[in-house]
Amino acid sequence: MSPAAAQLVLKAVRAGTPPRELARTEPLTARELEVLELLTQGLTYDEAAEVLKISINTIRTYVRSIYNKNKLDVNTKAEAVVIALRQGVVPAPRT
């Protein structure tokens, strides 16, 4: 997600649309939270992999786990970012 897209997501979150309740039955791991936080900052998968010093395929594995119905139950990165920010799963990036 580009920084511009991340800004649009933040504006949508701050607009106060009623939050979707999380259906989590499994908590996110520390590494999943790190990946999710980088995504909320607008980093691409490649950039997040570089920051965390892991492969792009490992990032994709973490993202699939984050999307899982027992975790965030989402289908896109934008959905994951919005839900994570609305529910306070990760802090909002500094603007």
N, C-alpha and C positions, 0 to 999 in steps of 0.2 A: 504494500500500500504506500503510495507516495505521501510525502508530508502534507501536500494539499488535500488529499483524500482524508488523511488522518484529522486535519483541521475540520473538515466537513462533518466527520463522525463526532468529534468533540462538540461541535455546535449542536448537533442533533441530540446528543446526550444531555447537554446543558439546557436544551429547550424544554425539558420536563415531560416528554412523552412517557406515559405510564410504563414503568419497568416490567419486563417479563421476569417472572419468577424462575430462579434456577431450579432445575430438576436433578441436581447433583446428588448422587448417592456415594460417589467416590471423590475424595478431595484431589485437587491438582497437586502434583509433585512439585518440589522446589524448582526443578529444572523446567517443568511445564510453565510454572509461573514466570520464570526468567524469560522464556521464549515469548509468552503472551505479553509481558511487559515491553519487550523489544518491538513486538508487532504494534502495540498501542502507540509507540513512539514513531510509527511510520516506516520502520525498517522493512526491507524486503526479506524473503527467506535467505537469499544469498548474503545479505548484509548481516542478518542475525547469526548465520552460521559463522561468518568471519569474526564477529564480536565474541561469540562463545567458543571459538576454536574447535568447531565440530563440522561435520559434512552437511551439505544441503539435504541429503537423504535422511540424516538423523533429525534435522529440523522438521522435515516432512512427517517423520514418525511421531515426533512430539505433537505436531499440529493435528494429526489424525486422532491422537489420544485426547487432545483438548476438545476436539469436535464431538467426541463420543457421547452417546445419549446418557451415559452415567456420569458425565462430567458437565460440559456446558450445553450439550445437545444443540449444536448449531451446524450449519452447512457451509458457511463462508467466513473468511477472515474478518470482514466488516461486522458480521453478526457477533463473532467472538469478541471483538474489540468493544462493541457497544455494550454487550451484556456484562463483560468484565468491568468496564468503567462504571456502569450504572449500579452494579451490585457491590462495588468496592473491592473486587477481587484483586485488582492492581491499581496503583495510584495513577491519577491523570497525569499525562506528561506535562512538563513545564512548557509554557508558550512564550 
